[in-house]
Amino acid sequence: MANRILAGNRASGGYGLYVSKTGENVLDTTEGLAFDSRAGNSTGIKTMGQGTTTSTAEIVHGLSYEPLFAVRWCTSAEITNNVATKVFDPRYQHMISVTGGSEPDFSLTGYGCNAFHATNASNQKALRISSVAPNNSLTIYYSYIIFHEPDYTGGLGL
């Protein structure tokens, strides 16, 4: 029988009240928790934002673990009136229509964006968003959400 409830210090989260999902051990599950007192109402948002980069952006989140995240990006070609009309998912490099309708899958061969967990030179955990383009020739417009819940996607994000 798995340990389901912990009130105390969890190795990957610190002190709090934790409840694991059915069949998961609260002490070491990587599947996310059913309840995490640090998050208020689990999977709550820790931080979110947006920016641009031609190389790498680093978002230090202040959490002691690798949190769940979501990243979407586009280029200037997908922006109309300061709003993105289409975005890319860094996991699959295919286009997602923001305005609805059916959009064909579209790939930018040799160009793109990566999003992944990192530890910076100051030993702080961060989300790193990198442009993938020859000679930093592509400006990436990105937006991100970092959740309180530990990353159960293996670093892929949502």
C-alpha positions in Angstrom: 0.0 0.0 0.0 1.4 3.4 -1.0 1.9 6.3 1.5 -0.8 8.7 0.4 -0.7 11.5 3.0 2.2 13.4 4.5 2.2 16.3 6.9 5.8 17.4 7.3 8.9 17.6 5.2 8.8 16.2 1.7 12.2 15.8 0.1 11.1 17.4 -3.1 9.1 20.2 -1.7 9.8 21.1 1.9 7.3 21.4 4.7 3.6 21.2 4.0 0.6 18.9 3.7 0.7 16.6 0.7 -1.8 14.0 -0.7 -0.8 11.8 -3.6 -3.1 10.5 -6.3 -4.5 6.9 -5.9 -1.8 4.3 -6.1 1.1 6.8 -5.9 3.5 7.2 -3.0 3.4 10.7 -1.6 7.1 10.6 -0.8 8.4 10.1 -4.3 5.6 10.4 -6.9 6.5 12.2 -10.2 2.8 12.1 -11.3 1.8 15.3 -9.5 -0.2 15.5 -6.3 -3.9 15.5 -5.6 -3.3 18.2 -3.0 -0.2 20.3 -2.2 -0.6 23.0 0.6 2.2 25.1 -0.9 0.1 25.6 -4.0 -3.1 26.8 -2.4 -5.3 24.8 -4.8 -2.8 22.5 -6.5 -1.7 23.4 -10.0 -2.0 27.0 -9.1 0.1 29.4 -11.1 3.4 30.4 -9.6 4.3 33.0 -12.3 3.6 33.9 -15.9 5.0 36.3 -18.4 6.2 37.0 -21.9 9.2 38.4 -23.7 11.5 38.2 -26.8 14.9 36.7 -27.4 17.2 35.9 -30.2 19.3 33.5 -28.1 18.2 32.4 -24.5 15.8 33.7 -21.9 16.0 32.4 -18.3 13.1 32.7 -15.9 14.2 32.0 -12.3 11.1 30.8 -10.4 12.4 30.4 -6.8 11.1 26.8 -6.4 13.3 24.1 -5.1 12.0 21.6 -7.6 11.3 21.4 -11.3 7.8 22.8 -11.8 5.2 22.1 -14.5 5.3 24.7 -17.2 3.6 25.8 -20.5 5.4 27.7 -23.2 4.1 29.0 -26.6 6.1 31.1 -29.1 5.9 32.7 -32.5 7.8 35.0 -34.8 6.9 38.5 -35.9 5.2 37.0 -39.0 2.4 35.6 -36.7 1.7 38.9 -34.9 -1.0 41.3 -36.1 -1.9 44.5 -34.2 0.4 43.4 -31.3 -1.4 40.1 -30.9 -0.2 36.6 -31.8 -2.7 35.0 -34.3 -0.8 31.7 -34.4 1.7 30.1 -31.9 4.1 27.2 -31.9 4.4 24.6 -29.2 8.2 24.0 -28.5 7.6 20.2 -27.9 6.3 19.6 -31.4 7.3 22.6 -33.5 3.9 22.8 -35.1 1.6 25.7 -35.4 -1.5 26.2 -33.3 -4.2 28.6 -34.4 -5.2 31.2 -31.8 -8.1 32.6 -33.8 -9.7 29.2 -34.5 -10.4 27.5 -37.8 -8.5 24.7 -39.2 -4.8 25.4 -39.8 -2.5 23.0 -41.5 0.5 21.8 -39.5 3.4 24.0 -40.4 7.0 23.6 -39.5 9.9 26.0 -39.6 12.7 23.8 -40.8 16.0 24.7 -39.1 14.3 27.3 -36.8 12.4 27.0 -33.6 12.3 27.3 -29.8 13.3 25.0 -26.9 11.9 25.2 -23.4 13.5 23.2 -20.5 14.4 23.1 -16.9 17.9 24.4 -16.0 20.1 25.4 -13.1 21.9 28.7 -13.6 25.4 29.7 -12.6 24.1 31.0 -9.2 22.6 27.5 -8.6 19.0 28.7 -9.0 16.4 26.6 -10.7 15.0 28.2 -13.8 13.0 27.7 -17.0 15.2 28.3 -20.0 13.7 29.3 -23.3 16.1 29.2 -26.3 15.8 30.3 -29.9 17.0 27.7 -32.4 18.1 29.5 -35.5 21.4 29.8 -37.4 23.5 32.8 -36.1 20.7 34.0 -33.8 18.8 35.1 -36.9 15.3 34.7 -35.6 13.6 36.7 -32.8 11.3 34.5 -30.7 8.3 36.1 -29.1 7.4 33.8 -26.1 4.9 33.5 -23.3 5.1 31.1 -20.4 3.2 29.9 -17.3 5.0 28.2 -14.4 2.8 26.2 -12.1 3.3 25.2 -8.4 2.8 21.5 -9.3 6.0 19.5 -9.8 6.6 18.6 -13.5 5.1 15.2 -14.2 5.8 15.5 -18.0 9.5 14.6 -17.8 10.5 18.1 -18.8 8.2 18.4 -21.8 5.8 20.9 -20.3 2.2 21.4 -21.4 
